[in-house]
């Protein structure tokens, strides 16, 4: 039996916190804003969107996708509803060891308003990732 050499380095998981509000969506209907950037090739292990104030307007729906410039919904299998009760949406972003592309390391929030322009709303996205190009922990 051959023995695999185990790497002697480890990485701390890193985190990014990105607040957003309805004002970020003004003028960018069906366009994305950059939440945060991760190093190219990093492994995104988790993304969670939380609304602190549910998005609202005189009428219409307010949704978003989480992705990157290559695929606007890479991290959200279905649109994330921003206009429900404040807190974690039931259809939050789903991440299972996604690797960022080398061409576009930005994680984006793409507002997909059905009708109406949001007049209130706020929230944040927290993401955790591993930067495979660094070694901060030594295995002993």
C-alpha positions as CSV (number, residue, x, y, z in Angstrom):
1,X,0.0,0.0,0.0
2,X,1.3,3.4,-0.9
3,X,1.3,6.2,1.7
4,X,0.1,9.6,0.8
5,X,2.2,12.4,2.1
6,X,0.1,14.7,4.4
7,X,0.8,18.4,4.0
8,X,2.3,19.9,7.1
9,X,0.6,23.2,6.7
10,X,-2.9,24.4,7.7
11,X,-4.9,27.6,7.1
12,X,-7.1,29.6,9.4
13,X,-10.5,30.1,7.9
14,X,-11.0,33.8,7.2
15,X,-14.2,35.8,7.3
16,X,-15.7,38.8,5.5
17,X,-18.6,40.9,6.7
18,X,-20.4,43.1,4.2
19,X,-23.4,45.3,5.1
20,X,-25.8,46.5,2.4
21,X,-29.0,48.6,2.3
22,X,-31.8,49.5,-0.1
23,X,-29.7,52.5,-1.0
24,X,-27.2,50.2,-2.6
25,X,-29.9,48.9,-4.9
26,X,-31.0,52.4,-6.1
27,X,-29.8,52.9,-9.7
28,X,-28.5,49.3,-10.0
29,X,-31.7,47.4,-10.7
30,X,-30.7,44.1,-12.1
31,X,-27.1,44.9,-11.6
32,X,-24.7,43.7,-9.0
33,X,-22.7,45.4,-6.2
34,X,-19.4,43.9,-4.9
35,X,-19.8,42.6,-1.3
36,X,-16.2,41.6,-0.8
37,X,-13.2,40.1,-2.6
38,X,-11.5,36.9,-1.8
39,X,-8.1,35.8,-3.2
40,X,-8.3,34.0,-6.5
41,X,-8.5,30.2,-5.9
42,X,-9.9,30.6,-2.4
43,X,-12.5,28.1,-1.2
44,X,-15.6,29.7,0.0
45,X,-17.0,27.5,2.7
46,X,-20.1,29.4,3.8
47,X,-22.2,32.5,3.0
48,X,-25.1,33.7,5.0
49,X,-27.3,36.7,4.3
50,X,-29.3,38.3,7.1
51,X,-31.8,41.2,6.8
52,X,-31.8,43.5,9.7
53,X,-34.7,45.6,8.2
54,X,-36.9,43.8,5.6
55,X,-36.9,45.5,2.2
56,X,-40.1,47.3,1.4
57,X,-41.7,49.8,-1.0
58,X,-45.1,51.0,-2.1
59,X,-45.4,47.6,-3.8
60,X,-43.5,44.9,-5.5
61,X,-41.0,42.3,-4.5
62,X,-37.3,42.6,-3.6
63,X,-35.0,39.7,-4.1
64,X,-31.3,39.1,-4.7
65,X,-28.8,36.6,-6.0
66,X,-25.3,36.0,-4.5
67,X,-22.6,35.2,-7.1
68,X,-19.8,36.7,-9.0
69,X,-19.4,38.5,-12.3
70,X,-19.2,35.2,-14.2
71,X,-22.3,33.7,-12.6
72,X,-24.6,36.1,-10.7
73,X,-26.3,33.2,-8.8
74,X,-23.3,31.0,-8.3
75,X,-23.9,30.9,-4.5
76,X,-27.7,31.1,-4.4
77,X,-29.7,28.3,-5.9
78,X,-32.8,30.4,-5.9
79,X,-33.3,34.1,-5.4
80,X,-32.9,35.2,-1.8
81,X,-36.1,37.1,-0.7
82,X,-35.1,40.4,1.0
83,X,-38.7,41.5,1.6
84,X,-39.8,38.9,4.2
85,X,-39.5,39.2,7.9
86,X,-36.1,40.6,9.1
87,X,-33.7,37.8,9.8
88,X,-32.3,34.9,7.8
89,X,-34.3,34.2,4.7
90,X,-35.7,30.7,4.4
91,X,-34.0,30.4,0.9
92,X,-30.5,31.6,1.9
93,X,-27.4,31.2,-0.1
94,X,-26.1,27.7,-0.4
95,X,-22.4,27.1,-0.5
96,X,-20.7,23.7,-0.5
97,X,-16.9,24.2,-0.9
98,X,-17.2,26.5,-3.9
99,X,-13.9,27.6,-5.4
100,X,-13.6,31.1,-6.7
101,X,-12.5,31.6,-10.3
102,X,-9.1,33.0,-11.0
103,X,-10.6,35.7,-13.2
104,X,-13.1,37.1,-10.8
105,X,-12.6,36.8,-7.1
106,X,-15.4,39.3,-6.1
107,X,-18.5,38.0,-4.3
108,X,-21.5,40.1,-5.5
109,X,-25.1,40.8,-4.5
110,X,-27.3,41.1,-7.5
111,X,-30.6,42.9,-6.8
112,X,-33.5,41.4,-8.7
113,X,-36.4,43.6,-8.0
114,X,-39.7,42.4,-9.5
115,X,-41.5,45.6,-9.4
116,X,-41.1,48.8,-7.5
117,X,-38.0,50.4,-6.0
118,X,-37.2,49.6,-2.4
119,X,-37.6,52.5,0.0
120,X,-36.3,50.8,3.1
121,X,-34.3,47.7,3.9
122,X,-30.8,46.7,5.3
123,X,-28.8,43.6,5.9
124,X,-25.4,42.0,5.8
125,X,-23.6,39.0,4.3
126,X,-21.0,37.0,6.2
127,X,-18.7,34.8,4.3
128,X,-16.0,32.4,5.4
129,X,-13.3,31.1,3.1
130,X,-9.9,29.4,3.1
131,X,-7.0,31.0,1.2
132,X,-5.2,28.0,-0.2
133,X,-2.2,30.2,-1.1
134,X,-1.2,30.8,2.5
135,X,0.0,28.7,5.4
136,X,-0.5,30.1,8.9
137,X,-0.6,27.0,11.0
138,X,2.0,24.4,11.2
139,X,1.1,20.8,11.9
140,X,3.1,19.3,14.7
